[in-house]
C-alpha cells in the first residue's frame, strides 16, 4: 500500500458508516522474523512501489490539511501552515520506518521470487507510471468505496436491525423460533 493511500484512507475514512468503523480491531498473529535476504528484497520492492519519495510525500499534503481541519484547525490557511511546518517534516523524517514496516509485511506474505517479479514490473515504464499514478488512483478508489458504502448502508442497516431482532439481541428481546 502506498503511503499516500494510507493517509488518504485515514482522512477520508471518517465518512464511512459508524457500524463499519465500530468493529473491534483484529490483532495480527505474531510472525517469525523474515530472513534478512528476503527482507532486503522486500525493502527494495516496497521502495520501488512507492516511487519518488518527494512526490509521494507531496501528494499527501492536501489530505493532511483536511485531517488538520477534522481535528479542529478549521481555517485552511492555518491547517496548511501546520502541515508544512510540522506534519510533512515529521512524515519525511520517519519515511524509512514506514518502508521497513511495509517490507516486513511483504516479506511475511510473499516469497523472494514474487518480490523480484513485482520489483521487475515496477522497473518497467508501465510500473513507473503506475507508481506515479498511485495517489490519484487511491483517491478515486476511496471515493468509490465511500460512494458504494453510502449507497448500501441503508439496506445493510435495515438487514442488521432485522437480524438483531431475529436473534433476540435487542433490549429485552428473545430469539424467534426458527
Buried (B, 14 or more C-beta within 10 A) or exposed (E): EBBBBBBBBBBBEEBBBEEEEEEEEEEEEEEEEBEEEBBBBBBBBBBBBBBEBEBBBEBBBBBBBBBBBBEEBEEEEEBBBBBEEEBBEEBEEEBEEBBBEBBBBBBBEBEBEBBBEBBEBBEEEEBBEBBBEBBEBBBEBBEEBBEEBEEEBEEBEEEEEEEEEEEEEEEEEEEEEE
